[in-house]
Amino acid sequence: MSHELRTGGDRGYLRIATEEAFATQEQVDLLIRLVKDGKADRGITSLWGFYGMNSDGRARQTLDRLLDLGAGRIADMDASGIDVAVLSLTSPGVQAYVDVEDARRVSASSNAILAEAVAARPDRYVGMTAIAPQDPEWSAAEIRRGAELGFRGVLVNSHTHGEYLDHPKFDPIFRALADTGHPLYIHPTTPPDSMIGPMLEAGLDGAVFGFGVETGLHLLRLITSGIFDRYPDLQIIVGHAGEALPYWLYRLNFMHGAGVRSQRYACLKPLRHDLFHYMRNNVLVTTSGMPFEPAIKLCLDVLGEDRVMYAMDYPYQYVPEEVRIHDLLDIADGAKKKLMQTNAERVFRL
């Protein structure tokens, strides 16, 4: 062990963790019911069949931590030196629900529970609004209500029944983001049935691979659809070192440009800027689940030191030693403070 993990900034910065999950009992009960009734898609059946209906020790401990917004979570933050956690409703949020009224109700009640927790510990917690994209207009109103509750961002768990936010019907959500100035965090969920088959049969559908593939696709669809031309101030956050897009950015940009010039696809229209511009001006990535120095440095090199934020991915990857890995990164002190503290303060207006 190289150093003790303490809160309070003894290493020259606070540690703000930006992708930290919670759950509510109502949310979990309804997810389990969907799985038991055979109404969940294959991915949710795999994910919540494990976390919600399994006696495995890791699954039970993770679920207990998800449901705890009190002393247990604060104790884990203290033990790993995390000063502030940016909290969001765990995947798939309410987006797997078949009944739209269920989605609206659980989203609203989860936001109320989170608002109460943040009010009780404003020194340690920051909240992000959960939405129900099944009803875009309702979600827009909930984003505005979340701003009134003091939340500092909005989180969506990628696709909703196989639909992505580049579809025009979801535009009310982006109008509300523009009105509030809140960033949108696109968090992974399991791939839709149209994508998941080969992953599921190989045991690669979840966090090991499927999450990143599906979420990277979502962000790329939004960029290439021209979302940042329509909303130039919009900020979108993705985790896990950018879901591989920073690594692929040169090739993505080259082939996207070739596709636009060739007019091969009617859906690919010229954009005002290249993909490098949007990734460096409208996208932020976090280190959730990726405490790996080469990957973090690549993100810093490709996107810039103002575009990368620390995250733990609690409670799914609660490994205090990974905090030390961030503390010991071989990067300049100023860049490290941005990574661990001040980028999050700027993006979430803390």
N, C-alpha and C positions, 0 to 999 in steps of 0.2 A: 504494500500500500504506500503510495507516494505522499499523500497528504490527507488530512481529515476533510470531510465534506461538511462545511458549515454554511448556514444562511447569513445574510447581512453584508455580503460584499467584501469579505476579507481578501479576495484575490484580485480586487480592483474592479469588480463588476457584480451585479446581481445576476442570478440565473432565472430567466423567465422561460418556462416551458410552454410551448405554444400548440401542442396537439395532445391534450390530456382528456381522456374520455370519462363520462359518467353514464349511469343508466338509472331509470326509475323502475320500480316494481311493476307498474302498470304497463310500461313499454315491454318489459321482458315477458310478462305473463301473456300478452297478446302475441308476441313473436312465437312463444312456445305453442300456443294454441293453433297458430297458423301451420306450424310444422306438424303437430299431431293430427290436424284435420286434413292434411295433404293439400293445403292451399298455398304453401310457400313454394317459390321456385327452387331449383336444384341447389343453387348456391346458398340460399338462406337455410335450406334444410341441412346442408352440410355444416354451415357455420354455427347456427343456433341449436342444431341437434347435438353439437359438441358442448358449447358453452352453457346452454340452458337445460340440457337433459342428460348430463354425463356425470358420473361420480369421480372422474379423474381429478386428482388433487389440484393440478394447475387450473383446470376449468373452474372448479369450485372457488379457489382463491381469487381468480380473476373476476368472477361474478360478484363475490363479496366486496372486492375493492371497487368495482364499478358502482355498486349501490351505496357506497359510503361517501358522503359529502361532509363528514364530520371529523372526529378526532383521529380515526385511523388513517385517513388520507393525509391530514396535516402531519401526523407522525411520520409517514413515509416521505413526505416532502422534506421534513426536518432531517431525516436520516440520510437523505441523498443531496442535501444542500440546495434544494429548489426553493427559491424565494416566492415566486408567483407562478400559478398554474392558470393557463387559459383553457377553460373547460367547455366541452361540447358534448352533445348527446351521442352516445356510441352508435356505431354502424349496426344496422342500416337506418338508424333514426326511426322515422315512421314511414319510410318510403317503400317498405315491403308490404304494407297493409293493403288489402284488397278494398276494404270499405273506406271511402274518402272521409266519412264522418269520424271513424276511428282515428284516421291520420290527423285530422284537424284537432280532435280532442286531446290526443296524447301529446301532440306537439305543444299545444297551449299549456297543458298541465305540466309538462317537463320544463317549459320555460319559466313557469311560476315557481317550481321547485328550485331551479337554478338561481333565479333572482333572489329567492330567500337565502340560499346558501351564500351568494356573493354579498348580500347585505350584511350577513352575520360575520363574514371574514373579508372585508374589502381590501385588507392588507395582503391577502394571500390568493384570492380568487378573482378572475376576470371571466365574464361569460360571453358565449356566442349564441345567437338565436338559432333554434331548430325550426325548420319550415316543413311544410307538406306540399311538395311540388305537384302532387296530384291535383291541387287547386291553386293555380298560379296567382289569381287575384287575392285569395285569402292569404297566401304566403307573403305577398307584397304588403298587405296590411299588418301581418305578424312581424315582418322586418321592421316596419315603422314602430310598432308597439315595443319590440325588443329594444329599439333605440331609446324609447321613453323609459324602459326598465333599467337602462344603464348598460346594456350589452354593447360590446365593441366590435362585433363582427357577426357574420352569418356563416353557418356550416351546412353544406349539402353532402349527402353520402352518395355521390356520383349519380348513376342512372336511376331512374324511377320506372320500374317495369319495362326496362329496355329502352326508355326514351331519354334523350340527352338535352341539356339546356340550350344547345344551339337551335332547337326547334323554335319557330317564331311564337308559339303559344306561351312560352316561358318568359317573354319579354317583360311582363309586369314585375317579375323578380328583379330584373336588371334596372328597371326604372326606380324601384324602391332602393336598391343599392346606391344608385346615383343620388337619390334624394337624401339618404342618410350619410353618404360618404363611407359606408362600412365596406371592409374587404370581404370577399367570398372565399371561404376555405373549401376546396373540393377534397373531401376525404374518401378513401376507398370504400367500396362495398364488393360483394362477390359478383363476378361477371354474370350477365344475363344468360338465360338458357340458350340463346342463339350463339353464344361464344364459349360456354363453359365446358362442353363435352370432353374434349381431349385433355383439358386441365384436370377435370374431376377424376377421370379414369386413371390419371397418373399421380393423384394426390397433390396437385400443384395449383389448386383453385383459389386458395386463400392468400394469406400474407406472404407466403413463400414466393409466389409469382403472379397469380391471377389478379390480386389487388392492384399491383403496379401497372400491369398491362392495361387493365380496364380504365383506371384513373388517368393514366397518361393519354390514352385515346380520347377521353372526355375533354381534357384540356386542349389537346391538339385540334379537336373538332371545333371548339370555341374559337381558338385563334384563327384557324383557316376560314371560319364562317364570317370573320370580320367583326367580332364582338368588340374589339378594342378600337376599331375605327368608329363604331357607333357610340361607344362609351370610352373615350380616350383617358379618362381619369380612373377607370375601374382597376382595382387591384385584386388579383386572384392568387391564392396561396395553395400550394400542394406540398405534401410531405415526402418523406422517404427519399431525400436528395433529388426531388423533382421528378419522381417516378420515371427515371432514366432519360428524360428529355434533354437535360443539359449534355449528357454524354453523346446523344444522337443529333445534337442541334445542327451541326454542319450538314449532315446528310439530309435531315428533314428540310432544312432551308433550301438546299440545292435541288432536291427532287420536287419540292412544292413549287419552286419557281419554274422548273421544267414543265410541270403539269399545267400550270397556269398558261404558259406560253403556247403549249401545244393545243390547248382547248380540248384536251382529252376528256375531261369531266365537266359537265355543265355546272356542277355545284362549286367548282373552284374558280373564283373570281379574283381579279387583281386586288391586292391590298395596298394601302398607303405606304406601308413599310415592309421590310423583310421580317422573317421570324426572329432573327437576332434582336431586332428593335423591341418587339413585343415582350420577349423573354427578359430583356434587360430593363424594361420600363414599366411593365404591367404585371409581371409575374414574380412571386417570391416563393422560395422553397425552404422547407425546414429539414432538419436532420433527424426527424423522428425515425427510430428504428435503424438508423445508418450512422452509428458512431465509428466511422471508418475514415481515417485521415485522408487517404487518397481521394475518396468520393467527395468529402467536404471541400478539399482544396480544389478539385475540379469545378465544383459549383461556384466557388469564390472566383476562380479564374474566368469561367465562362460568363457568369451573370454579374459579377461585381460584388464587393463586400457589403453593399447596402441591400442585397437581395437574398440573403441567407439568414435564417433564424434557427435558434436552438429549439429542439423539442425532445421529450423523453419517450412519448408514446405510452404513457401510463394508462392503465395498469398492464397492458399486454406485453410490454417489454420493460419491466421494472428491474433494472440492473444498475445499482448505484455506481459500480465500477465504470460504466459508460459515461458517467458525469466526469470522472477523472480524465477519461480519454479526451473529452472536449477541453478540459482545463489545460491539458498538456499539449494541445495542438501546436505544431510548429508554424505559427503565423504571428504577425505583428500584434502587439498589445491592443492597438486601436481597433484592428479588425476583429480581435477576439471579443472586445467589449461590445462592438456592434452585433456580432453573432449571438452573444449570450444575453444582451440586455437592450441596447438602444435601438436596434432595428425593430424589435417588438414594441417598444414604447412609441416609436414613430407610427408604425402601421396600425396599432390598436388604439392610438391616442391616449396613452396612459399618463 
